[in-house]
């Protein structure tokens, strides 16, 4: 198919059609159609070509929805998903194979304990507006790879991109197994009224709570990829030039509409003047003629979010050091650096999800750690900056986060083979690469007890009589540590013979105990 630049019209899926779509997906899954390896690979390969053929349309759609630069769409959206597909296709045969149970005792080896990889069933993926392709099709790739049928609900806020993704799914994938439902709250509500085997949601914590509550009604498992008030922490030993350039990059990408970007910066007072100067230099290098006239700077997704960010800036008691200009008509907000002096400031208490750089000076690392844990004890990410290893170790040890990039801004989130996910209030579960396959897979424990083993397993049947002492010798593991918790290396000989005589194999000793000899 020739590459297409056509952007289809966005239209809501009729609400009364949604139960039928879900039922069709469930019926297809029960037919076993999606389980064979070659079927999964074929669907993934077709999706790769769909992204290839519609790349130009996706670039244009993201520009219309978010003012997103072509470079950011091609690299962080389309290419990211294509590379993930290739990685998954390369490894899927290995991933779906049965795994032997780890560290099998000799008494268990005869029943062939293993872990079988099975698809969960019919799953729902609810995408986000800020990275509308990656955050929708990324988990969708995992659902296909794991052998599920799946329904995608893209964000209606990025309606042009949602319409192109629907076209790709309908033209390139099996229409009996994969579907795209469009709409807003009413359509999403009807989707949540259906029974799913897994719900995957990316978005705000508030909506994540509603989805988790609804899923709990039917004991449906969920993966929640949420936001967080992510801290960047700059110690007095940081390279302020690098910190400024890398944090500036993390905030101007998609005009700060990135769940991983830092929400505020805790900076040692000694490093503050140098950092602000370097930040000014970096922003001028990124946008020589200003961000507003740059083709490389995105816009806020809609008026509601524009006014939300503007309100935060209007209510701050901080001092604007760099930027501050806005244009409501264009939904433009300049990268803006603000020095604040209180944890009660609106820019610290709330997640801006925009191009704002709140700076809160601190006396030392102790104060920075205390503040970070007070603002949000489980952010999605954390960004420590220091050339001193002891500082980095302390920050990683004493601040919990879903992920971390040391001396950089969300680099860990750009590695497609690293599991990506939050912790606590920033989410649960992870995906990307093999983690995407795992999150949509049931790891089923299986054993097979042959009939000829009956005499050996008869020790488990009543009447028990004197069997306990034999079973204790057979099954009870002897510790290699004493009452003080210290290792006793002299117990190694016991382990080698299961407590038997030196020179007698563990297998022979085990059979003798089992048979009562």
N, C-alpha and C positions, 0 to 999 in steps of 0.2 A: 504494500500500500504506500502511496506517495505521502510524504510528510504533509500534515494539515495545519493550517493556521486558523481554522474555523473555530469560533467559540459558540457552542450551542446556547440556546436560551435556557435560563434556569427556571424550573417549574417544580412546585411542591408535589410530592407523591400523594395521591388521594389517600386519606386516612383509612377509608374502608378497604383499601387494597393491601394494607400492611399485614393483617393476619394471614392473608393468602400467600404473600411473599414468604413469610416466615414458615408457613406450613410446607410450601414447595421446597424450601431449603432443607427442612427436616426430612422430608420424604426422600430427597436425593441422597442425603447422608445415610439414611437407613438402607438404601439400595446398594451400599458398599462401593459406589462409583468413584468416590474421591480418595479411596485408600491406596490404590496401587502407586508405587513409586513413579512409574513413567507418566501416569496421569498428572501427578503433582508437578513433575518437571515440565511437562508440556504446558501447563497453565502458567507457570512462572516464566517460561521462555516467551510465551505469547504476551504476557504483561510487559516484559522487557521491550518487546517490539512496539507495543502500544505506547509506551513512554517515549520511545525513539521517534515514532511517527507523529506524535502529538507534542513534542517538546516545544516547538515554536508557539503552539496554541497555549501551552501551560505558561510559558514565559510571558506572553501577552496577558493572559488571565491574571497572573500574579501582579503584573504591573497595574492592571485595572483595579484589582482588589486592594492592593497594599502599596502601590507605587514602588514595588520591589524591583531593584536593579536586575537586569538580565543575568549578570554574573552570579548573583546570589541565588536566583531561581535555578539556573543550570547546574551550579555546583552543589548547593545545599538542599535542593529538592529533587530534580530529575536524576542527575548523575548519582546522587546518594542512593536513591532507590534502585537504580540500575546496577550499581556495584554490589548492593546488598543481595539482589537477585542472583548475580553471578556467584557470589560467595556461598549462598545457600545451595544453589544447584551443584556446586563443586563438592559440597560436604553432605548433602542430604542422604545419600545411600548409607553413609557411615552412621549418621545420626539415628536413622530409623531402625537400625539393626538391634536385635536383642543384646542386652549387656549381661555379662555374668555377674552374679552377686559378689561384692568385694569381700576379701578375706574369708573365704568359705572354710569352715571346719571340715575335717575329714568325715565326720558323722553326717554332714549335710550334703556332701558332694554328690552322693548317689541319687538325690532327688532333683538334680539339675536346677538349682535355684537361679532365676534370671529376672531381668527387668524388661518387660515388653513395652514398646512405645506405641501408644494408641491415640488417635485424635479424640478431642473432647466431644465433638459433635457439631452443632450449629452455633456459631458465635456471632456476636454483634460488636462492631468496631465503631466508636464514635470519635471523629477527628476534631482537630482544633483549627482555628482560623489563621494563626500566625505563620505556621509552616504547613500550609494546607495540603501539600502533596506528601511530604515526608512523614508528617504525624498522622496521616490517614493511611497511606499505602505501606508505610513501614510495618506496622502491626498486621496489616492485611496480608503482606508477604508471608509473615510467620504463620498466619492462620491457614493459608494455602499449603505451605510446606508441611505443616503438621497433619494435613489430610482432612481438614474440616470443610464444611460449607460455611459461607460467611456473608453477612450483610454489612455494607459500609454506610454509615451516616456521616457525610462530611459536614463541616461547619457552614451554615447558611450565610455567615458574615463574609466569607470568601466565596460568594456565589458563582462567580465566573469560573474559578478554578474547580469548584464542586461540579459544575456542569460538564467541564472537560473530562474530569475523572469518571463521571458517570458514562460518558460516551466511550471512554477507553474500556471500562469494565463490560459494557454491553456489546461492544464490537469484538473484543479480543478474548474474553473469558467465557467459560461454559455458562450459558444463560440459565441452566437448571440448578447451578450450584452457587453462583456468585451474583450479588445484587447490590444496587445502590439506591438508597432511599433518601430523598431530599425533603427539606423542610426545617421548621424551627421547633418551638416548644410543643405544640400539639402533636406533630409527627413523632418527635422523640418520646413523648409521653406514651403514645400508642405502641411504639417499639418496645418500651420498657414494660408494657403490659403483656408482652409475649414471653414465653418461656425459652430461655437461652441456656446453653451449656457453659458459656463464658461471656462476660461483658468486659470490653477493653475501652477505657475512657481516658482521653487527654483533655485537660482544661483546668478550670478553677477549682479550688478546694470546696467552695460552697456547693457547686453542682455535683462534685464528687461525692459529697456527703449524701445528697439526695439520691444519687444512683446507687450508692452502697446500701442505703435504707431499703430502696425498692428491690434490689437484688436479694437482700436478706429474707424477704418474704417468701422466696422460692428456693432459698439456699443456693443461689447462683454465685459461683466464684467471680471475683472481679480483679482486674488489674487497673490501678488508678495512677495515672501520670499527672501530677498536680504541680502547682507553682510553689513558691516559697520566697521568704524575705532573705535572699542570699547575701551573705557578707563577703566583702573583699577586705583583707586586713594587711595593711602595709606597715612593716616594722621600721625602726630607725636604721636597720641594716639593709633595707631594700635598695635595689637599683631603681631610682625613681623614673628614669627615662623609660626603661623597659616596662615598668608598672603602668606608666601613663599611656604609652602606645598600646599596650595589650588590653588594658581596661577600656580605653577609648574605643578600640575595635569591637570589644564585646558589647558596648552600649549603642554603637551606631548601626550595627547589623540590624536590618529590619526595623530601624528607628526604635531600637530598644524593646521591641515586642518579642522577647525571647524569654521563655520561662527560666532558662539557665543564667541569664545575665545577672550581674551583681545588682542588688537593690540599694545598697548603701556601702560606703567605704569608711572603715575605721582606720585612721592614719595617725601614726606617732607625730606629736607636735613638731619634733625636730625635722621630720621629713615633709611637712605640709607645704612650706613655701616652694621648695624645689619641685614637688609633685605638681602643684598647680601650674607652675611655669611650663613644665614639660607637657602637661595636658593641653595647654593653650597651643604650644608648638605642634603637637601631634594632630589636633583638630584642624589647624591651618594647613598642615601637609595633606591630610585626608581630603579636605574640601577647600582648595585654593581660592575659589570664588564664592565661598560660602556654601553651607549645606543646602539652602533653599534652591539654588540654581544648579546644584550638582545632580547628574543623572544617576549617581551612586548612593543616593540617600532616599529611603522609603518614606511613606506617609503613614499616619495613624489610620487604622482600618475603617473607622466610622466616626460620626459626630459624637455619639455617646461616649466613646472611649477618649476622644479628643477633650471633651468637657470634663471627664473624670480626671485626666492628667492635669488639665489646666487648673481645676479646683484644688488639687494637691499643692500645686505651685503657688496659687493665690493664698492658700492658708498657711504656708510655711512662715516661720519666724526667722528663717535663715537669710543669709546674705548671698545674692547671686554674684558669682565671681566671673563666670563666662556664660555667654549666650543669653537666653531668655525670650527671644522673639518667637511669635506665633502667627499663624494665618489660618483662621477658622475655615475660610472658603476652600483652601487647599488641604486642610487637615494636617498642616505642617507645624511641627514643634522642633525648634532648634536644639541641638545637644546643649544641655544647660547644667552648669556646675554650681552647686549651692553649698555654702558652709553653714552647718546647723550646730546647735549647742545643747540640744535636749533630746532624750529618748521619746518625749511626747510629741515631737515634731511630726507632722503628717507624712513627711517624706521617709521617716524611719518606721512609723507604725504600720504603714500600708505598703503593699506591693505596687510600685508605679507602673510596671509593664510598659515603660516608655523611656525616652532618651534623657532621663534625669540622673545626675551624679551627686547625690548628697554626700558631703564629707563631714564626718564627725571626728574632730581631733581627740586623741587619748594620750594619757600620761605614759603608759607602758603597755606591755603585752598582757599583763594581768587584767588591766582594766578592759582591754579589747576583748579578751576571752569572756569576761563576766558580762559585758554588754551583748555580745553575739548570742550567748546562751539565754539571755533575758529576752531579747527581741524575738527570737525563734529558735527553739531548742532542736528542731529537726528540719533545717532548710534543705532545699533540693541540691544545693551546691555551696561550696566554700572555696575562696581564692586567697591563699596565703602568699604574701610576697616578702621574701627575705633572702639574703645571701648567707644567712647563718643557719646551719642545719638544726641547731637546738631550737630555734624559733619555729621552724617548720614542723619538727617533731611534736612540740608542745601543742601547736594549733591543730594538727591532725589528731592527736590523742585526746584533746580536751574539748573539741567542738565536733558534734555529730552532724553529718550531712549525707545526702544521697550519693554525692560524688565530690571530687575535688580536683582542681588543676593548680599545681604549684607553680608560682611565678607566671601565671597566664590566666586567660579568661576562657572558660568552658571548653578547653581543648579536649578534655576527657569525653565531652559529649559529641565530639566530631569523629571519634574512632568507632567505625561501624561494627567492630567485633567485640567491643567492650559492652557488658551488660549496662543498660541505662535504666535508672529508676530512682524513686524517692525513698524516703524513710519517714515513718511517723506521719505528721500532717502534710508532708510533701508527696505522699503517695505510697503505694504498696505494689510489689511485683516489679519485674524488669523485662526488657526486651532488647532487640537488636542482635543480629548474627544468630548464634546458636540459642541465645536466650529467647529470641522470638519464637523459635521452634519449641523450646521447652515450655514457654508460658501457655501455649495452646495444645500441649500434649499431656495425656495421662500416663504416668509412669507406673505401669501395672506389675505388681510382683507375682511371679508364677513359679510353681514347683510341679514336678511330675514324679510321683512315687510308683515305681514299677511293682508288679505283683510278686516278683521273686524276692522282694525286700521284706515280705510280711513277717518272717521269723525274727528279723533283726529289729523291726519296729514294735514287736509285740510287747516290749517292756512298758509301753504306755497304757496298756489295757488293764482294767480291774480284773480280778482282785489284785490289789497292790502287794499285799503280804510283805515280804522282805525286799521288795524291789527298790525302795528308796535309797538304801545304801549303795546299791549298784548304780542307780541313776545319778546319785551325787558324784560318784567317781567318774561317771561318763560325762556329765554335763557341767558340773560346777567348775568354774575357772578359779585357779589359785592365783591370788594377787602377787605381783612382784614388788610390792611395797609394804613397809611395816606400819605400825600404828601411828607413827609420826609423819607418815606420808613420804618417807624416804625410800628410794629404790634399793631393793636387795638383789644384787646381781647374782648371788649364789643360788637363786631359785631358777636360773636358766636351765639347769640340768633337769629339773622337774618338768619344765615345759616340753623339753625334747622327747620325753618318754611318757607324758601324761601321768607322771607320778610313779611310773613303773621302774623296773630294774634297768640299770644302764645296759645298753646294747640291744634292748628290745624296742622295736619301732613303735611309734605312736599308733600306727594303724593296727598292728597286731595287738597292742594293749587295749585299744578301743573295742575291737571285735571280741576279745576275751571277756571284757566287762559286759558288753551288750548281750552276749550269749550265756552269761552267768557262769563262765568257766573259771 
